[in-house]
C-alpha cells in the first residue's frame, strides 16, 4: 500500500544540497525489493539466529540486563582509556553477505532495477535486536540517484524511528558535512520486512558530491552537546570519521544516530567504574558531558568564545522548540501509517522483519507515540529514553541559562508550558542498566515531578 503526504524536509533543512535520492524521497517512501537465492536467504536467517558477537546476547526487554562491559565489575572488557583514540574503534562485525543479490526500487513515478548488488547484514550492537539492519552496494557502474552505497536501518534500539532522521536533518540545516536520511519499505524474496530508515553512507559517492567550507569542527561539537550525543567524539569517542578535503581543513563526519536526543545516556556518560546519580542529562554542562579530550582542550578549553557564539546561534536557529517541534510533528504524521503497518502482525502472529526470534519486541505503538512527545520510556537496552520533545525543551532551557542567551522564547521557558505524559509507559530517568538509581526521594521531593514535567 502506498501513502502520500504533502510535506518536504527541504523546508526545515533549507539550502543544504543533498543527493538526489534524498531530495526525491522527502515526500515519498520507496519500496526496496531484494531477491536472494534460497540458500542465501536461509544463510541470512541462520546467521541472525546464531550470532554471538559484539552487541551481546539477544535483547529481551522483559529480562534483566547483563553486566555491561568497560571495566565495571562483572564486565567483559578491561578498563577503557578514554584518551586512547583507538579505545572504541570497533569494526562492524562479520555477518551474512552475498554478492549475488538483485534489487528493484519502486518510486511513485518509476522502478529502478539492479542485477549486481552486494547485500549484507549491517550494524553492531543492533545485531542483538529482533529486527536487523542491512547494507546495500550497487555494482556494475550503476547507481540509485547518485548513490552506490545505501544503509537500511530498523533503528530498533529507539522507540520513535525519528532520531536518525532528525539528527541528519539538523546537521543538514546547520550546513555541516553530513549524511542524509529518509525512510523506505523493504521486501526480501517477497517477504515484507517492514519500515526502515534509509541512510546515506560515507563512501566515495558521498565524498564526490559534498564540498563544505564552514568551520565544521566547532559546529559538530556544539551539535553533539545540544543533541545529547554520547555515542560520538565527546563522550564515547567513536562513530566518526576525520576527512581532509583537497586544499581544505580536517573535518569531523559523524554517523550512527539512533542514540541521540536523550536515549541510553546513562550507558555512555560518566567514567568507567563510577556510579551516576544525576540523571538530568538534559541539564548537564559541557564539562559534565565530555570525556577528557586533548582536542577539546585546544579548541574550547583555552578559549571558548568561538564555540560559545556558535552554540548560541544553533540554540536560536536549530535547537529551538519553535523550530524543531513543527518538524517533529510533520515527520510523525508522515510515518504514522508505516509505523502502524510495521506493528501489525500477520496471520501467524509474526511482525514484519523480526527475524531474530531469540529477541523480543521492546516497543509498541504506545511507546512510539508517547516517546515522540514528552514521555520518558524504557529503551531496548533497559535505560531511559527521553521523550523527543522533552529533550529539546529541557536542552533549550538549560542552554539558554548556561550560555546567557537573552532572547530565548519565553513560551518555552515558561514553567507552565504543557508537557503531556503517558503514564502507562512512563519510566523515571534513573532507569539504567549500568548505574544504580539515586536514593529514594524524601517526602517533599516525592511531591515534585522528577524531571518529567515542566520546570
TAURMO-V173330 format. One record per residue. PHI is phi in degrees with one decimal (* if undefined). PSI is psi in radians with two decimals (NA if undefined). BURIAL is + if it has 16 or more other C-alpha atoms within 10 Angstrom, else -. Layout:
<<PHI,PSI,BURIAL> <PHI,PSI,BURIAL>>
This chain:
<<*,2.39,-> <-105.6,2.42,-> <-119.0,2.46,-> <-119.2,2.46,-> <-147.0,2.25,-> <-92.1,1.55,-> <-153.6,2.81,-> <-138.9,2.32,+> <-63.4,-0.36,+> <-57.7,-0.55,+> <-61.1,-0.71,-> <-79.8,-0.76,+> <-70.4,-0.66,+> <88.1,-2.36,-> <-93.5,0.07,-> <-63.7,2.25,-> <-86.3,2.13,+> <-110.4,2.94,+> <-60.6,2.63,+> <-56.8,-0.59,-> <-55.6,-0.72,+> <-83.4,-0.52,+> <-63.7,-0.68,+> <-73.0,-0.45,+> <-104.6,0.26,+> <-62.0,-0.69,+> <-111.7,0.10,+> <-146.2,2.41,+> <-98.2,1.93,+> <-74.2,2.79,+> <-112.1,2.09,+> <-93.8,2.22,+> <-119.6,1.92,+> <-103.2,2.34,+> <-113.8,2.17,+> <-118.3,2.64,+> <-61.2,2.62,-> <-58.0,-0.68,-> <-66.3,-0.56,-> <-71.3,-0.71,+> <-62.4,-0.74,+> <-62.6,-0.69,-> <-65.7,-0.65,+> <-60.8,-0.88,+> <-62.6,-0.70,-> <-64.1,-0.77,-> <-60.3,-0.80,+> <-60.9,-0.66,+> <-93.7,0.06,+> <-126.2,0.04,-> <-67.2,2.34,+> <-134.1,0.40,-> <-87.0,-2.70,-> <-53.3,2.47,+> <111.7,-0.28,+> <82.3,-3.00,+> <-70.2,2.88,+> <-55.4,2.40,+> <-85.7,2.15,+> <-115.4,2.01,+> <-66.7,-0.16,+> <-96.1,-0.13,-> <-100.1,2.72,-> <-63.0,2.58,-> <-76.8,2.42,+> <-68.3,2.81,-> <-57.7,2.48,-> <-80.3,2.82,+> <-80.1,-3.12,+> <105.4,0.36,+> <86.6,-0.05,-> <-75.0,2.56,+> <-51.9,2.23,-> <92.6,-0.13,-> <-80.5,2.99,-> <-109.4,0.26,-> <-132.4,2.71,-> <-69.7,2.88,-> <-54.5,2.49,+> <-96.0,2.30,-> <-89.0,1.85,-> <-73.7,-0.15,+> <-88.8,-0.16,-> <-83.6,2.00,-> <-64.9,-0.28,-> <-98.8,0.05,-> <-61.0,-0.61,-> <-113.1,0.28,-> <-82.4,1.39,-> <-104.3,2.16,-> <-71.3,2.65,-> <-60.2,2.26,-> <-64.6,2.65,+> <-65.2,2.56,-> <-160.6,-2.95,+> <-56.5,2.41,+> <-155.6,2.36,+> <-137.3,2.51,+> <-99.7,0.16,-> <-111.0,0.38,-> <-83.0,2.74,+> <-124.1,2.78,+> <-154.0,2.50,+> <-122.5,2.60,+> <-127.9,2.10,+> <-98.5,2.12,+> <-108.6,3.09,+> <-69.6,-0.38,-> <-120.1,-0.07,-> <-167.9,2.94,-> <-124.1,2.21,-> <-99.9,2.37,-> <-120.6,2.47,-> <-138.0,2.22,+> <-101.2,-0.18,-> <-123.8,1.71,+> <-134.3,2.31,+> <-95.3,2.21,+> <-126.9,2.24,+> <-147.4,2.82,+> <-71.2,2.45,+> <-124.5,2.76,+> <106.0,2.97,+> <-126.9,-1.44,+> <-63.1,-0.46,+> <-69.4,-0.20,+> <-62.3,-0.36,+> <-80.8,-0.09,+> <-96.2,2.91,+> <-74.2,-0.50,+> <-108.6,2.25,+> <-102.1,2.72,+> <-97.2,2.81,+> <-138.1,2.61,+> <-110.6,2.45,+> <-127.6,2.25,+> <-123.9,2.11,+> <-91.9,2.17,+> <-110.8,-3.07,-> <74.3,0.65,-> <55.0,0.63,-> <-119.6,2.86,+> <-158.2,2.84,+> <-108.1,1.65,+> <48.5,0.87,-> <92.1,0.00,-> <-123.6,2.33,+> <-106.4,-0.36,+> <-117.9,2.17,+> <-134.9,2.52,+> <-115.9,2.35,+> <-115.4,2.03,+> <-122.7,2.33,+> <-77.2,-0.29,+> <45.7,0.81,+> <-77.5,-0.09,+> <-71.6,-0.48,+> <-121.6,2.67,+> <-77.7,-0.39,+> <-94.8,-0.41,+> <60.4,0.35,+> <-115.6,-0.23,+> <-63.6,-0.79,+> <-63.7,-0.81,+> <-59.5,-0.81,+> <-63.1,-0.75,+> <-60.3,-0.78,+> <-66.2,-0.78,+> <-62.1,-0.70,+> <-65.6,-0.78,+> <-65.4,-0.67,+> <-60.5,-0.75,+> <-64.2,-0.66,+> <-69.1,-0.33,+> <84.7,0.32,+> <-95.2,2.65,+> <-58.5,2.18,+> <-157.2,2.77,+> <-72.5,2.98,+> <-121.1,2.89,+> <-147.8,2.54,+> <-145.2,-2.55,+> <-135.8,2.80,+> <-155.8,2.75,+> <-103.9,2.62,+> <-131.0,2.36,+> <-122.4,2.42,+> <-121.6,2.10,-> <50.9,0.78,+> <67.5,0.14,-> <-93.7,2.15,-> <-70.3,2.10,-> <-100.3,-0.15,+> <107.5,-2.81,+> <-102.0,2.33,+> <-132.9,2.79,+> <-86.0,2.23,+> <-93.5,2.07,+> <-127.2,2.52,+> <-72.2,2.98,+> <-136.6,2.54,+> <-78.0,1.35,-> <-123.2,-3.10,-> <-56.3,-0.70,-> <-63.9,-0.52,+> <-73.0,-0.84,+> <-59.1,-0.69,-> <-67.5,-0.34,-> <-107.7,-0.06,-> <-118.6,2.24,+> <-135.7,2.15,-> <-133.3,2.44,-> <-116.2,0.03,-> <-77.1,2.88,-> <-76.2,1.43,-> <-71.8,-0.46,+> <-62.0,-0.90,+> <-64.9,-0.66,+> <-62.8,-0.77,+> <-65.1,-0.74,+> <-66.9,-0.65,+> <-67.0,-0.65,+> <-60.9,-0.87,+> <-56.3,-0.77,+> <-65.8,-0.85,+> <-70.5,-0.55,+> <-84.1,-0.06,+> <64.8,0.71,+> <-88.3,1.57,+> <-87.5,-0.21,+> <-98.0,0.35,+> <-125.4,-2.42,+> <-71.3,-0.83,+> <-59.4,-0.72,+> <-108.3,-1.26,+> <-75.6,-0.42,+> <75.5,0.53,+> <-146.7,-2.98,+> <60.3,0.75,+> <-149.0,2.71,-> <-114.9,2.72,-> <-110.6,2.20,-> <-128.3,2.35,-> <-114.4,1.80,-> <-62.8,2.72,-> <-59.8,2.20,-> <61.0,0.53,-> <-131.9,-3.09,-> <-91.2,2.77,-> <-61.5,2.46,-> <-130.5,2.49,+> <-80.5,2.37,+> <-126.1,1.99,+> <-94.0,2.65,+> <-149.6,2.91,+> <70.5,1.64,+> <-120.0,0.35,+> <-80.2,-0.01,+> <-114.6,0.41,+> <-83.4,2.92,+> <59.8,0.83,+> <86.7,0.42,+> <-110.2,2.36,+> <59.8,0.46,+> <-59.2,-0.63,+> <-65.8,-0.33,+> <-76.7,-0.53,+> <-109.5,-0.27,+> <-100.0,2.43,+> <103.5,2.67,+> <-76.7,2.63,+> <-56.7,2.40,+> <86.7,-0.13,-> <-98.3,2.71,-> <-106.9,2.18,-> <-83.3,2.27,+> <-118.1,-0.25,-> <-101.9,1.82,-> <-99.7,0.18,+> <-84.7,1.14,+> <-62.6,-0.48,+> <-67.1,-0.24,+> <-106.9,0.09,+> <-63.9,2.57,+> <-83.2,2.97,-> <-60.3,-0.72,-> <-63.1,-0.60,-> <-71.5,-0.47,-> <-82.0,-0.68,+> <-100.3,2.65,+> <-78.3,2.91,+> <-57.2,2.15,-> <-140.0,2.10,+> <-60.6,-0.68,-> <-62.4,-0.65,-> <-66.2,-0.70,+> <-59.3,-0.73,-> <-72.2,-0.80,-> <-83.1,-0.53,+> <-121.8,-0.78,+> <-60.8,-0.70,-> <-74.9,-0.59,-> <-158.1,1.87,-> <-92.6,0.09,-> <-56.7,-0.84,-> <-63.7,-0.81,-> <-60.7,-0.81,+> <-59.9,-0.74,-> <-66.8,-0.71,-> <-64.0,-0.76,+> <-63.1,-0.76,+> <-58.5,-0.73,+> <-63.7,-0.72,-> <-70.0,-0.57,+> <-62.5,-0.73,+> <-72.1,-0.73,+> <-96.0,-0.37,-> <-128.8,-1.04,+> <-84.1,0.94,+> <-124.5,2.11,+> <-51.5,-0.60,+> <-61.8,-0.51,-> <-90.7,-0.80,-> <-88.3,-0.51,+> <-59.5,-0.80,+> <-61.2,-0.61,-> <-67.7,-0.72,+> <-60.7,-0.77,+> <-61.1,-0.74,-> <-64.3,-0.79,-> <-64.2,-0.72,+> <-60.3,-0.80,+> <-63.5,-0.69,-> <-64.8,-0.77,+> <-91.0,-0.16,+> <-53.9,-0.81,-> <-59.9,-0.60,-> <-75.0,-0.61,+> <-65.2,-0.76,+> <-58.7,-0.77,-> <-62.0,-0.68,-> <-69.4,-0.45,+> <-101.7,0.33,+> <-105.5,2.05,+> <-74.3,2.76,-> <-82.5,-2.98,-> <-65.8,-0.27,-> <-99.4,0.12,-> <80.7,0.18,-> <-91.9,2.45,-> <-95.3,2.62,+> <-56.9,2.26,+> <75.8,-0.02,+> <-82.7,1.25,+> <-88.4,-0.23,+> <-87.3,1.65,+> <-77.2,-0.10,-> <-84.2,-0.22,+> <-107.4,2.72,+> <-96.0,3.02,+> <-93.2,1.95,+> <-76.4,-0.33,+> <-131.9,2.88,+> <-136.6,-3.05,-> <-62.6,-0.54,+> <-65.8,-0.75,-> <-59.5,-0.79,+> <-57.7,-0.89,+> <-64.9,-0.81,+> <-69.5,-0.67,+> <-76.3,-0.38,+> <-68.2,-0.51,+> <-89.8,-1.97,+> <-121.2,0.07,+> <-94.1,2.25,+> <-80.1,2.23,+> <-123.4,2.93,+> <-79.2,2.29,+> <-81.2,2.97,+> <-60.7,-0.43,+> <-102.2,0.43,+> <68.5,0.42,+> <-114.9,3.11,+> <-82.8,2.52,+> <-122.3,1.87,+> <-51.6,2.53,+> <-59.8,2.43,+> <-55.0,-0.90,+> <-65.9,-0.58,+> <-63.9,-0.70,+> <-60.7,-0.87,+> <-63.1,-0.69,+> <-64.2,-0.85,+> <-71.1,-0.65,+> <-66.0,-0.67,+> <-62.4,-0.82,+> <-62.4,-0.79,+> <-68.3,-0.69,+> <-66.7,-0.70,+> <-59.5,-0.66,+> <-77.2,-0.83,-> <-64.5,-0.60,-> <-109.6,0.27,-> <50.1,0.87,-> <-85.3,1.93,+> <-86.0,-0.16,-> <-116.3,0.60,-> <-69.8,2.68,+> <-71.9,2.06,+> <-64.2,-0.43,-> <-58.8,-0.74,-> <-89.8,-0.21,+> <-85.6,-0.28,+> <-64.0,2.19,-> <-62.3,-0.36,-> <-95.7,0.15,-> <-59.5,2.30,-> <-74.2,2.23,-> <-131.6,1.46,+> <-60.7,2.40,-> <-119.5,2.34,+> <-92.5,1.75,+> <-65.3,-0.35,-> <-69.0,-0.37,-> <-126.2,0.05,-> <-70.0,2.45,+> <-129.7,2.77,+> <-72.0,2.73,+> <-65.0,-0.31,+> <-77.9,-0.01,+> <-62.3,2.05,+> <-153.1,2.42,+> <-85.5,-0.23,+> <-110.0,-0.60,+> <-119.4,2.58,+> <-70.7,2.50,-> <-68.6,2.81,+> <-66.6,2.89,-> <-58.3,2.72,-> <-56.8,2.47,-> <-70.1,2.72,-> <-70.4,3.02,-> <-60.8,-0.71,-> <-65.2,-0.73,-> <-67.3,-0.56,-> <-65.2,-0.46,-> <-77.5,-0.23,-> <-97.1,2.71,-> <-73.4,2.26,-> <-88.5,1.29,+> <61.3,0.52,+> <-114.5,-0.39,+> <-107.2,-3.12,+> <-70.2,2.61,+> <-114.4,NA,->>
